[in-house]
Each structure stands twice: as C-alpha cells, then as structure tokens.
C-alpha cells in the first residue's frame, strides 16, 4: 500500500467538488489521482452532513451528527480522505452553521420540537419566536388555506400526514376530531402564502424550507459541530469553509469559539464585502472565500469607457425605468423596498415588536410614545439604506448606520416630530440602551440586514439592471464594473499584507455565470458599437419581444455561453425573469409572459438570428481567449489561496444554478490552452509555496511604451512574474504592442508556459506575448560566477 503523505497545513490551492448522490465520495476518490497531478493541495468538498434525501447541494442539513449516507457515509468520507492522503492531498469541508432543513420527517431534532413544543430539549436549537402565533410554530406547507385542505390531512397513528409531509402529534391528541387535533398541536399548518407575513422562525433569506439555528448557544454549538470537530481532530479533514456567517446572531463570537474548538485550522468565511468594505480584523480566520477577489479580477479585464457606452446603449434600446433597471443605485433601493415589504415582511414585524418593547419599558421617557408604524418605518428606512450586509459587534456600527442615512430616512415622515423615531431606533442600534430586548433588537436588525442585502441585490437587482451581465456577480458592483490596474494592485497589496492565505475564486457553485462566460461578455465593453449594430440587425423582424430588458439579457447570455441547447438558455432566462420580479415571479407567475419568453428564446437567440451572435463571437474569439487565459492566470498567482471550481481547469461555460452544478468529466476531454496555463500555475505553486504564502511579497510591474496600459503584471517574492494582456481588442485597434516593454526584476527568467524561452531586462511585449496572451515567468538560478 502506498504510504500516506501529509497535506500542507495551509492549502496552496483547493479544488471544489459538488458532491451529490450522483457524485458520491467514491466518485471523488476516483478523481483524486488526476486532481493531484493537476497541482492542487486540497479537495474542497460541498457539505457532507446528512441532508434532505436527494438534495443536489447538501445545504439543507437534517442531522449534523452524521455524514450523509447517500454520499457513502462516514466510511466513504474516511476512505476518500485516505485516498487523498496517499496522493498528498487534504480535505476542506464546507459547513453550514446558520440553518437546517425545515423537514420534520427527516430532521429528528425538529420533529421533537414540533411534538413537545418549547419544553423539548431541542427547542433551544432553533430560532423560533414562541411569543408569536399563540406559541405555535407556523408551518406554511399547505397548497391552499387550511379549510380547503382538511380532506388531504390524514392521521396515521401518532403522525399527521399531508401528501408527502409528515408531522408529529402532541401526546394524547391522536384521537381528537380533526379541528380540535389541529388546534392542540405545537404548530399551525398554514397556507404557504402566509409565510410572507406570519412566519415566526428565522429562516435562510426568504427560504421557508430552511430554519435558523441558534449556534450562539454553547450547547447548540457543541451538538451541531461535534462531528465536524471530530473529523478535524482525527485528521480526516484539514480546514473549513463557513457558509453564510452573516446570518448568525454574533459572527464574531461564533468564529472565536470555532477557532478555539478547531485548534486554529485554516478557515475561510463566505463573507460578501461591499465596495470599500474590509473583513473585520478581529476575526480569527484566514480570510474570505474570495468573492472580493472575483470582482477585482473581472474588473481588470473590463473597459471602463466601453462599459459606459454599453450602459447608454442599453438605456436607449431597452428603455428601462430608472429604478427598475435604468440606474444601479435606484434599482437597488427599489428592490430593497420591495423585498422588505414582501419577502421579509415577517422579519420586519418581529423587529418592530422588539423595538416597541424596548421603547415602552425604557427608563428614559424620551423613548416612550413611539407608535408601531413609526418604528416600523424607521427600521425599514434604515435597513434599505445600508450599503453593506450588516454591522458586527467588533466594528463601529455608526460607520454602517451613518448620520447621513438617518437624515435621508427621516424624509419618509411628513411630521418632523414623528421622524424622531429614526434617531430613536438608530440610537438603540448603536448600543445606547441596555437590556435583553435592546440586545435582541441589534442582533435581529443585523440578521435582517444581511438577508435584505442578499435578496435585494443578488437575487433581484442583478436581474433588473443588465447593461453588462458579467458585472452582475456575487460581490460585484454593476454600477462600477471596471477596475483600473492601479486599484487592482492596491487591492492585491492589501490582501498580501492582511489576509495572505484567504481564499480567491472566479467561479463557484453560486456564481451567476462562470468565469469564462463573464470573460467573453467583458469583450463587449471593447466593442459596444459592434454589439449595438448586431442588436439592431437581429431586432429586425422581431415581433414578439417580451420586454427590452429581457431581450438585452438574452442576447448577452447566448453570446457569453456560446453554442448550447435552447433548453439551457430557456431555463436560465426563466429563472432570470422570475428573480427580477418585474413581469412574473416565483410566487406570482404569469404564464402568458413566461411562454412569450420561451418563444422569444427559441426563435431569437437560439434560432436563426442567434447565428449572427455566434458569428460575432467567432470573430472576437482571440480576444475572448485573452480574457479567459488572463483571468485564469491572475487568479492562480495573485495573493491568496485559489479555489478552482470543478471543471474550470479547462474552458468551462456555465450559467446560474442548477446549470453550473452539472456533473463534469475527470480529466476534461480537451483541456486546451487554459488547461495548460492552469496546470503550469498550480504546479509552480505546489513546487514553490513560499513564493505565494504568508511571507511572500507582491510587487506591481509597470510596462513602458505606447501600449503600456494593456499589460498588467506583477512579481511574487521576486521569483515569479505574471503578465497578462488586458483589453486586447482595443490593443489591436490601436496598432498592437509596438515598442512596449515590460521591465523585469533582476535576473534571467524562464517562460513556464512555453519552455525554452528566456527573458532578461526589459522584455518586449510583442515577444513576451508572441505565443500566448499571458506569460508566467520563473526566475532562473544565477549563472556560476555571477
């Protein structure tokens, strides 16, 4: 038997595998030899704990004490770890502390709570407001109001059944008549539409099927993390990815407790940083999962002037209303109002009740006489004006809940004295009142803020404001899609200084479009006039266009994706229009509109006119290739630990989930240039980890000459140089590289992508990029005698 080899304590690169019943631990083990040869140090596994049967993702955990049987159970996980060790690889686990599945039939802890009520020893596990709904848990599972569904409710022993749902009966109630039986339970079965306003448990965003977990309770933390901590302790697992810490009551305290319990293992957090926001410096983690890196890498290959031209063309052609897709900030604000008054109405009501209690019982009479409607309005106006996901206990809340935001929030009140409710609420949120209710108000405000930001930006505004789809990505800023080389270098220098082994990503299981699709779309910022001409051409004869914004997004989708079956495009665009919520939605579907969308996709972008889009893509292929390779190489050599999503070592074109969770082949059928660049960079990282790690350095390199702006380059620890071509179409239009040169650090440099080539001193860009639009150089040993 091959002896096991230790994986690095800190990964040099991770590879994300989406485990599911169709791709269990055994299938992952078969891919290990190939993945080890690729040059990664760790396999990054999607959630492995027991989940709802058939779950394609595993984020709907039902039992945190067991490894998922459908994947092969704990035995299968340990076998995978053993195989990985034999090839020098470790494992990183994605864990879900914020929520579990609201699936009583499979979630035994929840089953006991519904059977025994607040007296259950598991009641402390779940974030339930027992003061609401007359002390019953609202379960919004009925297809119609309860009076119309009684015929579908069946008593089976001590179980109440509704289609494929099952609920426990409170002891001694099984023989009661149905109306009395329903009334006697610790839960209330209700029409699904009541979730919007009546729900009394915290959930994941607005997903009622996922119930919040109170990991702030030490006993709950211990119970829900015991298996993961055991796997860490026994060396089965080496590191952790923490899903959605912003949903927790106190992320600071949770991460501190986890850090201590896990023995300081390498941990990254799925924290979305808004533009200019920094990760709380007190968090004992390696860094984020890397969406902030994604935005900076994408922005580097986006032409700012062309993006502005595209925006103007979009406004003229699609004619969106200002706050329904025409202006980014206005679109976000309107989306936030919609989400907070609809999907998050129940959360807002709970906040209002807590604020009312604080004001009514405060010793300071200045807090008294605050009407619920005024408190509700103040909370709503402050929430929609947050420009980050949430405040934290370890950071200055006043920097998030700014005085300027409060001034604007007061404008929602016609009577100035009533507008004082804004200052009252802001003071409470800044901690200027004590007591349990005040703490609860601050906690729940922060949790509601993160849900609101995610739903209004990622799940609504990104689907309404669509001038450049490549900018509409998690952690992105569609209002400012381009990033200058100077800003990119400043970001990298800060990461190397503060979070040198945090994660970096360009494609994930959550990205709306894979990096290669976005790389193609970014080329449109270099030729907006050609894109506009093409749209005018394909628009001739279009008689059944559902709406201008959808058409604009659809044409970009097929350009970015390239050749694909119409089914994939239809599915993605149907999700697009439902998320946008302008003409149809998930809960208020409009079949005639959705049918018109499907016809348009089939007859337009996926029909004969789509061939013209394909022709343009073909003409721009060299520039798409430059972006694809540039994105890949920058990602793999910039500061941080790169995480490769499954299949992305070769060209990988995918749309939003579930399209991006399709099974992939190991190894890829045709890795191409991207595969060669990826493997070379990963193997270099594995061979020389000190060049990229904690004590590494990052230094921008500035090209000289007429096309200097088209070369982005940097050196790592004086030993490796990355150089990429940016805005290659603009470069071609300007006459090419001409006499542009890149001053290299001292020494002789070998081209790792094209062996046999060497450079020294001022490398001519035309020669550096002669074979590929990117270059990865490694410093050669000094000659004897030098």
N, C-alpha and C positions, 0 to 999 in steps of 0.2 A: 504494500500500500504506500502511496506517495505521502511523505510526511507533510503535515500541515505547516503553512508559513504564516507568520503574523502579518496582519494588515497594519498600515500606518495608524498611529493614534489619531492624527488629523488626516482626513482624506486629501489626496491630491486631486482627485476628480471622482464624481459619482455618476451612476447610470440609473435613471429612473425606470423601473419596471411596473407596469399596471397589472397587478395580479387580479385574477377573476377566475370563476370556475372553469372557463375555457383556457386559462393560462395559469395553472397552479404552481406550487413550489417545484414539482418535478420538472415541469417545462422550463422554469427558470434555471434549474440546475443543469439542464441540457445546454443552455446558452452560456454557461459560465466559461468554458474554455475560450470561446470566441470573444467574450467580453473582457476576459483577462488579457487576451492578445491585443485587444484594442488599446489598452493602456490605462484604463480606469483603476481606481484602488478600492472602490466600494460599490456594492449594489444598493440602490435606494429603492426600498420596497414600499408600495402603497399599503394602506392599513391592512394588518394581518389578523386582527382580533375578530372574534365571532360576530358576524353581521347578519342582516336580514337575508334569508336564503335567496340565492340567485343574484344578489347585489353585484353590479358590474364595477363597483368602485370601492366598497368597504367602509365608507364614511358613516354608514348607518349601523353603528355598533350596537349589539344587543347583549353581549356578555364580555366585559373587559378582562375576565379571569381566564378565558380560553382562547387558544389560537384557532382560527377558523377551520372547521372540518372540511369544508368544500375545497379548500386550498391544499389539503393534505394534513391538517392538524399540526400539533406541536412536533410530532415526529418528523413530518415533512419539512417543517421550518428548520429543525436541527440538522436534518440531512442536507438541506440546501447550504446552511452555514458551514458544514463540514466540507462539502464540495468546493465552496468558495474559498475556504482556508487552504485547501490543497493547491489552489491556484493563486494564492497570495491576496485574495480579496476579502474584505469585510462586509458587514451589512449595516445599513442605516434604516431605521424604521420611521414611518410616518404615523404619528399618533394623534388621537382626536380627544382632547380633554374637555372640549366645550359642550358636547352634546352626545346623546344616544338616540337610537331609533324609537319613535313612539309606536311601537309594535308589540302590544301586550302579549300576543300569542307566542312571541319569540323572546321577549325581554322579561325574564323571570323577576327581576327586581321591580320593574314597573307593574307587573302582574300583581305582586304582593301589595304594592301601594294602592292599586285600584280595589283590591279586595279588603284591605284593612284600614285604608284611609290614613290620616296623619299619625295614627298610633303605630303604623308599620315601622320596623327598624330601617326600612329602605326609604322612608319618606324624606329623610334628610338628603338623599342622593339628588333629588330632582327639584328644580327651581319652580315651585308651584305656589301660587298666591291662594292660600286656603281661606283668606278673608273674603275673597270674591266668589261669585256663583254659589252663594249659600254653603260654602265649604265643600263644594264638589269640583272635581276636575272636568272641565268641558272637553269632550271628545268629538270634534267636528268631522264625523266619518259618514254621516247619512247622506244619501243622494238627494233626499227631499226632506221637508220638515217632518219631525218625528211622527206627527199624526197621520201622515201618509205612508209611513214605513212600518207601522206596527205589524203588518202581515209578514214582513220579512224578518222580524225578530223572533228567534226561537230559543226556548230554554232547553238545555241539554244537560241534565244533572245539575252540577253547580257551575255551569258555564252558560253565558248568554251569547248566542251566535247571530251574526248579521252578515249574510253572504260568506266571504272568506275571512271575516273578522271574528275574533273570539274575545270575550271579556269575562273576568271572574265575577261570581255573585257573592255578595256580602253574606256571611254566615247566617243561616236561618231565614233567608229571603227566597229560596228557590221555589217554595210552594205558593207564593203570593200571586194574586191576579197581576197581569202584565202592567197595568198602570201603576199599581202600588209597588210592584217589583222595581220598576224603573225609578220611582221616587225614592226607594230605600237604599240605592247604591251610593258609593262614594264618588261616583262620576255621573256625568249627564251626557247621554248620547244626543248629538245635535246635528242639524243640517250643516254641511260643510261651509256654507257661506257665512255662518255665524263666527267663524274663526277670526274674521277681519276685525270685529268689534268686541267679541265676548271672551276671547281666549284668556285663560288665567294661568298659563305656564309659559315660561320663557322658551323660545324656540331658536333655531338657527335661521337668521334673517327672517323671512316670512314663510318658512317651510314648516308647516304644522306637523309633518311626519317626523321631525327631529326635535326632541325635548332637551332643554338646557340642563346641564349637570353642575352641581354645586361643589366643584373641586376646591373651593376656598375653605371648605370644612376639612380639617386634617384627617378625620376618619374616612370621608368620602375619597379624598386624595389617595389614602393608603389602599383602600379597597379597589379603586379603579386603575391604579398604577402598579399593583403588586406583580402582575405577570410581566409587564414590560421591564420593571426593575429587576426581576429575577433573570430575565434574558440578558440584561446588561451585565449583571453581577457574574453570571456564569460564562460570559464571553461569547454568547451566541450572537449578540448584537453589539455594535461599537458606537453608534451615535443615533441622534433623534432629529426628526423634523416635526415641529409643533404646528398643528393645524389651527388656524384662526384664534390666536390668543386674545385678540381684541374683544371676543365675546365673553371673556371671563370677568368675574366680579373685580378681581385685583390681579392683573397680569404680572405686576412687579413681585408680589408675594408668591404667586404660583411659580414663577420662574426661579425665584430664590430657593423655594422648597424643592423643586425638581433638580436643580443644580446640586444641592446637597445630597439628595437621595440617590442621584445617578453618579455620584462621585466625580462630578465635573466633566462628564463625557461631552464630546463635540455635539453641539446642539444648535440648530438654526430655527428661526421662527418665521412663519408665514405672516409677515407684517408688511402691509402696503403703506409705503411712505409717500405722502403728497409732495409736490414740488417744493423744495427748500426745507422739508421736514427731516429731522435726523432721528435715528433709533435712540431711545433713552439710554444714556451712557451707563446707567447703573445696572442694566440687565445683564445677568451672568450667562451670556450666550455668545456664540461665535459671530453671529450676525443674522441678517435676514435670509430668506430663501432666494432672494435675488431679483425681484421684480424691478427694483430701482436700477439695477444694472441693465436690465432689458430695455428700459426707457432710454438710457444713455447710449446704448449700442445702436438701437434703432434710429435714434435721432441723429447720430453721426452720419448716417447714410441718407438723410433726408435734406433736400434743398430748401432752405427757408423761403427764398423768393418764389420758387415754384409752388410751394405749399400755399402761399398767399394767393397766387394766381388760380390754383385749383379751387380754393375757397370762393373766390369771386365768381368763377365759372359755375360752381355748384349752386351758389345763391341765385345766379341768373337762370340756370337750367331747371333746377329742382324747385326753386321758389319756396323754400321752407319759411314758415313763420319764425320770427326772431327767437321766441322762447320755446319753439317746438322743432328745433334743429337748425335755425339760422345763425345763432350766436352761441358759443360754447357756454359761457358763464350763465347766460339767461336760460339756456336749455337745462343746465344742471339745477338751477334754482327752481324752475317749474317742475321738474321731475321730482325734486325733493318734496315740494308741497304735495304733489300727487301721492307719493309713497307714504308720507307721514299721516295723511288724512284717509288713506285707504288701507294698504297692506299693513301698516304699523299703527292703525288706529287703536287697537287694544293696548299696545305698549304705551302710547301717549296717554291713554286714560289712566293707566296704572301710575304713571309718573305724576299726573295731575292729582290723583288721590293722595299720594305720598306728600307732595308739596303742600296740599291743603292741610294735612295733619301737622306738618312742621309749622306752618303759619298759625294754625289755630291753637297750638299748645305752647308756642314760644313765649318766654317771659317778656320779650320786647314787644310792647304794644304796636310798634311801627309795622310789625308783620301781620297784625290782625286785619280783619275786614277785607280779605282778598277773595274775590269771587272765583269759583272754579273756572269759569270761562276765561277770566283774565289770566289766571295761572296757566291754563292750557294754551292760550295764545302766546304768552311769554315763552313757555317751553318750546312751542313749535317754532317761533321766530328765531330763537337762539339756536335750535338744532339745525335748521335749514341753512344757517349762516356759518356753520363750522366748515372749515376748509381742510381739515384733517379728519382721520377716522374717529379719534376720541382723545380726551385728556387722560393722563395717568397720575397715580399718586406721587410718583417720583419726579414729576415735571411741573412746571409752572402753569397751572390751569388758566391764569389770566392771559397767557400768551395764546391760548386757544380760544377762550371766551373773551374776546377783546372788547375794549370800551367802544371801538368803532362799530362792532357788530351789535352791541347793545343799543347804541344810538340809532342805528337803522331799524332794529327790531321795534323800538318804541313808535316808529311811524305807522305801525299796524293799528295803533289805538287812536281813536278820534278825540278822546278826552285825556289831556296830559296826566291828570291825577291817576287815571286807570293805567296809563302807560308805566307808572312807577312799579307795576308788577314785574317788569323786565329787570329792574335793578334789584328788586327783592329776590327774584329767582337767581340772578347772576351771583349775588352775594352768598346765597345758600350753596350754590355750586362751587364757589371759590373757598368754601370751608369756613364761612364766618358765622356758623351756628353749630352747636354740638348736639349730641343725642343720636340714638339709633336711627330715627326717621331721617335725620339730615344725612347720615352716612348712606342710608339706603337710597336717598334721592340722588346723591352724587354717583353712586355705583350704577344705578339703573339708567341715569342720564347717559353715562359713558357707554353702557352696553347698547342702548337705543341708538346712540350716535353712530356707532360702528355699523349697525345694521342698516341705518338710513343711508349712510355714505355708500355702502356696497350696493344696495338696491337702487339708489337713485343715479349713481354714476355708472358702475359696471354693468348693471342689469337694465338700465333704462336709457340714460343719456347717450351711452355708447352706440345705441341702436337708433337714435334720433338724429344725432349730429354726425353726418357721414361724408364730409368732403374728402377725407383721406382715411380709408379703413385701416391702414397699417398703424395709424396713431391711436386707434381705439383699442388699447390693450391694457390689461390689468397693470396698474401702477403708472399708466401713461398720462400725458397731458395733451389731449387733442387740440386744445387752444393754442399750444406752443409745441408743435411736433418736432421741430428741428433742434439739434444740439450742436453747438459750434465745437470745433476741435479743442479750443481753449477750455470750454466748460467741461468737455469730456475728460480732458487731462486733469482738471482740478478735482473732478469727482473721483477719478482713479487714485489720485494722490491722497485724498481724504480717506478712501476705503483702505488703502495700504497702511495708513497711519492708525486708523481707529478700529477697523474690522477686517484685518488682513486675511482671515480664513473663514469669512462669512460666505454664504452661497451666492452664485451667479447663475442666471438662467436666460435663455432666449426662447425656449419652447417648454411648455408644461402641459399637464392634463387639464389645466384651467385656462390656457390662452385661447383667445377667440379665433386666432389664426396662427398657424405655425410660423416659425421664423422665416422659412423660405417663401411662404406666401407673402408675408409682410415685406420681405426683401424685394420681391417683384413689384409690389404696389408702390414702394418708395421710388422706383424709377419714374413713375408718373409725375413726380414733382420736378423731374428734369425735362419733361416734355408736355407740360399742361396743354399747350396749344394743339399738339397732335392728338391728345386724348379728347379734347373738345371737338375737334374736327371729326374724329371717329364717331363720337356720340351723335353728332348731327347727322352723320351718314346713316347709322343704324336706326336712328329715330324716324327716318322717312318710312312711311307706311305703317308705323306703329299706331294702331287704333285702340288697343285695349291695354293701356299702361295704367296699372292700379293707382300709382301716385309717383311724383317725380323723385322723392327721396328713395323710395324702394328701387326704382329703376336705376338710379345712380349707384346705389349699393350693389345691385345685382350685376351690373356690367363690371364693376371693380372686382366683385367676387370671382367671376369666371376668368378675368384677366389674371388675378393673383393665383388662382388654383390651377389654371391650365387645363388640358384635356381631362374631362371627368364625366361620369354618367349624370344625366339630369336628376336622378334621384337624390344624389348627394347635395346638389345645389338647391333643389326644392326643399329638402329637409332643413338645411341651414337657413334659408331665407324665410321659411315658415316660422322658425324659432326667432329670427330677426324681427319680423313684424309683430309677433306676439309680445316679445320683450319690449319693443318700442311702445306698444300700447296706444298708438295713435288712431288706428282703424280697426284693430282687433286685439285681443289679449288672451292670456291663458284662461282667465275666468269669465270673460265676456266675449266669446268667439263670434266672429261674423263670417259664416260660411261663404256668402257670395264674394266677399273681398278675398278670402283665402283661396277660393277657387280661381279668382282672377289672377292672383299672384302665381299660382301653379301654371296657368295657361301662358302667362307672360314669360315665365322662366323657360317653358318648353319651346315656345315659338320665337322667343327673342334670344337671350343669352345662350341658351342650349340648343337653339335652332340655327337656321341658315345665317342670320345676322351675326351669330356668335363666331362664325368662321372668320369674319373680319377682325374680331378681337384677337383670335388666335394668330392671325397673320401679323398683327402689330406686336404681339408678344414674341413671335418668332423673330421679327426684325430687331427687337430690343434684347434678345437673348444674351448677347455678350455682356450687356450692362446689368441684366438680372444676375448673371453668373458672378460678376464682380461684387455685387451686393451680398449674394449668398456666401461666397467664399470669405469676403471681408468680415461679415457678421460672425461667421463660424470661428475664424482665427482670432479676432479681437476677443470674443467671448472666452476662448480657451487659454488666452495668455494674459488677460488683464488681471488686476488684483482680485483675490477671492478664489473660492473653490468652485469650479464649473460643474454644473449638473446637466448631463445630457439626457434629454427625454428619449424614450425608446424609439429607435429607428432614425433618429435625427443625425446619426453619424454620416449617413448618406442623404441625398436630397429627399426632403420629406414635406409633402404638401398636404395640409390638413386644415379643416375648418373647425368651428366650435364643437364641443362635445355634443353628441357621442361620436362625431366623425373622427376626432383626434384620439379616440380610445380603441380604435380598431386594432386587431392583432397585427404584429409585424413579423418579418422574417429575420432569422438569425443564421448566418450573416445576410446582409442585404444582397439582393440579386446583382445589382450593379452599383457599387459604392461611388464610382466616378471620381471627379476631381475633389469633391467635397469629402468623400471618404478618405482620400489620400491626405488631404490637409488635416482632417480631424485626427487620424491615426498618428501622423507625424507630431502634432502638437501634444497629444496625450502621452505619447511615448517619451517625448522630451521632458514633460512634466514629471513623469514617473521616474525617469533616469536622473533628473536633477531637481528634486523637490525643494532644495534650499534656495533655488533661484526664484521660486514663486511663493514661498511660505511666509511665516511670521516675520522673519528677519530680512526678508527680501526688500529690494528698493524698486521704485518706479520713477522713470525719468522720461518726460516727453522729448521727442526728437523733432526738430523743425526743419522741413525741407526749404530749399532756396531755389529761386528761379521763377519763371513765368507761370508755372502750374503748381506752385507750392501748396496751395490750398487743397489740392486734390490728393495729396499724400498725407495720411495720418499714420504716425509712427511713434513707437516708444521702446525704451530699453528696460529689461528686467535684470536688476542686480549687476548691470554691466556685462552680462554673459549671454543674453538672448535679446534679439531685436525683432519686433513685429512691425511690419509696414504693409499698409493696405491702400488700395485705390478707392477714393470716395468720389461720388458724383461723376462716374466715368463717361456718361453721355455728354455732360457739359464739357468735360475734358476733351472729348473727341471734337465737339463743335468749336472749341477754342484753338484747335490745332495740335493737340497732343502734348506730350511731355516737353518736347523741345529740349532746352538745356537745363531742365530742372534736375537738381541733385539733392541727395539726402546725406548730410554729414553723419557718418557712423562714429560711435565711440572708438577709442584707440584699439588697434589690433587687427587681426585678419578674421574674416567672417565667412563661414561656410553656409551655403544655402541648403537647409534640411529638406526642402521640398523638391529641389532639382539637384541631386548630388553631382559634384564635380565643379560647381560654380563657386567662385570665391570673390569677395569684395573687400575693399580697404579704402579708408579715407572718405572722400566724397563720392558716393556711388551715384552713377547716372540713373535717374528714374526709368528712362526708357530701357536700360539694360536690366535693372532690378526687376522690372515687371514684364520682361520680354516673353516669358513662358506662361506666367500666371499673373492675375491682377493682384496677388498678395505675395508676400515674402516672409519667411521665418528663418532668421539667421542665428547661428550659434558661434560664439567666439572660439577660434581655434587656439590650441596651445601655442605659446610663443616659440619661435624657432630657436634652436640652441645658439647660445652666444649673444642673444638679444637681451 
